[in-house]
């Protein structure tokens, strides 16, 4: 990138505005050092680099400290030792805390976090359900929450109803790491899965919402849908169920 030589000769107000325009939202990874797992104090560790403009010169550092702050040093109850910190903009940055298993250590700073990201496998352990509840109780002021669904979006179907989300259900986003990081609102995930489950139950001749057998017009619609297109649920049956057999069931 070419150097803009006249930059130092610009009016200070303009230079300050240019420094301010370098501030942009980031995803800041925060994890806990292994010392915490050994029973010692927690040290915040981040793989996210310090914003480059913050280290450009004295003027940029002075101006950008209006937007960035030294955060997470509260996690380390030092005994005269130096305190480790991470440069963050808590108004803009998404704070990613990994799997959230050790979420209790974030209690001193959790109320400051406005945009939270964590990853999880909700189907992996019954204990993880209570872990999520504890995590969401800590981050009471989160305005947006991003969940990296390591076990797939479908595993998180119904999570909006199972937990209290401090940011409101409309501000919860699900991320599928197996699908190039595809991101959907949690409400859209629930709607998508509800449609798919309705199709699956209709394939078996039942209404998903009530569990009752399909009758009349609904039965005819199910028969027509199955006859007009290849139902993906048929393809997943083991062994595969011929469409003709399915139509016999509907009759």
Buried (B, 14 or more C-beta within 10 A) or exposed (E): EEEEEEEEEEEEEEBBEBBEEBBEEBEBBBBBBEEBEEEEBBBBBBEBEEBEBBEEEEEBBEBBEEBBBEBBBBBBEEEEEEBBBBBBBBEBBBBBBBBBBBBEBBEBBBEBBBBBBBBBBBBEEEEBBEBBEEBBBBBEEBEBBBBBBBEBBBBBBBBBEEBEBBBEBEBBBBBBEEEEEEBBBBBEBBEBBBEBBBBBBBBEBBBBEEEEEBEEEBBEEBBEEBEEEEBEBBEEEEEEBEEEEBEEEBE
